[in-house]
Amino acid sequence: HPKDKPSGLVVYSEERNAGIFQIKPAFNPTYGIAMNQNGVFGGSLENIHDGTDSAGWTGSVDSGAGTAFVFDSTAQALSPTKSINASSSKKNNAALLTRSASTSLSGFVAVSGGVYLAGADVDTIISLQFRLAGVNVGVAVDLVQKEGRFNLATWQSFAIDFSELQVEGLTVDELLITNGPGGTYNYFLDDMQLEETGAS
């Protein structure tokens, strides 16, 4: 303290903030307060796209240069050897995965897969949206921001519930992958599939 000032403790205070504290249990509309549930997917799955390691939906570039998305790349893979390579894609580019025929999502509960971010930032958006005959079905969900996936250079799993995509029980034949209007785009996708429900 200045030599010509007395020593002491400076204390700040504010008016008392009155509040009522409550304890509320976590509650699920299906299981009530029994929250310890098996979240593992079960039953059969349908392969959407795994880099053409096995038969799945057909990949094509919906928006962007012809090389914006490579659907049988060996540069990275979650399993076993190939994946969708979007490292040359730009803002607002999009890839389309098309099924040979439309299918009902009844019995399926989520879309899952793996994403490898070789380059991304807080403005990176990679949205997934189902379609039927070129028309959007449900809503788009951003798998990067939703999952908080900012770890780079490592494969990370994702699963998006159909209730969030708003496609429960609907019929679809396409899955659109769209880059956002900002951000960095250098990523890979693999093992994308439709998941049936897990045990309860």
N, C-alpha and C positions, 0 to 999 in steps of 0.2 A: 504494500500500500504506500501511497505517497508519504514521505517523512513528516509532512505537516498535517496529516489526517490521522484521526484515531483508528486503531485497528478494530476489526469486528467482522461479523458474518452478515452478508447481505441476503435477505430472505424475501422471496416473492410469494404472493398468495393470490387466490382468486375466490370468488363467491362459491359457496357450497353447491355442488351439482347433485340434486336429489334424483334418485331413480329407483325403480323397482326391479329387482333381480329375480328371474324365474328359471327353474330347471325344467327342460322339456326333453322327453326321450326321442331318439331318432325313430321315425315311424315310416314304414313302407306300406302303400295301399294294398299290396298283395300278401306280404308276410307279417304285417303288423310290426311288433317290436323285435321279432326274431330276425335280426339282420345278418346273422352268420349263415350265408347261403353259398352253395357251390356255384361259382360263376363260370365254370368251365363249359365251353360249348360241347354239345354232344350230337348224336345222330349222324346223318349224312351231310355232306357239304357239296357245294357245286363250285368247281373251279371257274373263276372269271378270267383271270390272266396271271400267268406265272413266267412271263418271258418266253412263252412257247415251249417250255420244257415238257408240257403235256397239253392235250387238247383243251381249248377253252374258248372264250369269246374272241372275235376277230378285232384286232387293233387297227386304227387308222387315225391320221391327223385330221382333226376337225377344223382347226384354225392355226395358221402359222406355216412356216416353211416345211417342205416335205421331209426334211431331216430333223425337225424340231423334236420328234419322238421316235425312238428306235425301239421296236417291240420285241426284238430278240437279241438284246445286247449281252455280251459276255464281260463287259467292263466291271460290273458288280452283280452279285446275286445273293439273295438270302438263302435260297435252296432251289435246285442244286447248282445250276450253272448259268442261268440267264435271267434277265429282268427287263422291265421297261425303262429305257434310258431317256430322261428328259433334260440332260445336261446342256443340250443346245436349244432348249425352249426359251421363250421370252415372255414378257408380260402379255397377258391376255391370250396367250396360245392355249389350245385345247386339244385333248386326245379323246377319241371315242372308242369304246369297247362295245361291240355289237354281238348279240347272241344270234344263233342261226334261226331261232323262232322265239316268239314271246313266251314268257313264263310267269306264273303266279308266284308271288312271294309268300303266300300262305304256307306256314310251316317253317319258314326261315325267320330269323330274328335280327340279324345284323350282317354287315359287310365288314370283313377284316382283311388284314394284309400287313405288309412291311414297307416302311419308307426309309430311304437313306438320303440324308441331306448333306450333300457335298458342299453346298453353299446356300445360305439362307440368312434372312435378317428379320426384324420385328414386323416388317411390312409384307413378308412372304405369305401368300395365301394359295393353298392348293385345295380346291373345293371338289367334292364328289356330289353328283346328282344323277338320279335315275331318269330315264326317259322311255317313252313308248311311241314308236313311229315318228321320232324326231321332235316330239312334244315333251317338255319337262313334266316330270311326275314328282310330287312332293316338293321338298325344298333342298337347296344346296347346303352342305355342311363342310366347313373348312377343317381338314384333318390336322393341319399344323397348329393353328391358333387354339383349336378346341383341346388338343392334347398337350399343348405347351411344349411342343417338340422343337427345341432349339439346340439339341445336342448334334454336333456335326460329326461326319465321318464314322457313323456307326448305324447299324440297322436297328430300327425301333418299330415295335409292333403297334398296330392300332385296331380298334374295333368301334364301329359306329352303329348304334342301335337303330332299328327301323322306325321306332317311335320318334326319334330325333329327326330322321330323314322324312318322316311323315309318309311312309310308303307301306305301312303294315297291311298285308293282304292284297295289295294292288298288283296289277300285271305290268311287266316291264320287258324291254328287249335291248336296252342300251344303258351304259354307264358313262357319263361325261366327266372327264377330269379337266378342270380349268384353272389356269394360272390367274392370279389377281392382277389388278391394274398397277400395282407397285411392287417393290421388293426385288430380291435376287432369286433366280431360278436355276438350280443345278442339283437335280435329285433323281432318284431311281425308285421304282415301285415294283414289288414282287409279291407273289403268293396271295393275290387278291381273290377272295372267295365269299360265297354266301354261306352263312352259318345257321345251323338249326339250334334249337334251344338246348341249354344245359340242364343237368339234373337239378331239382329243387330240394 
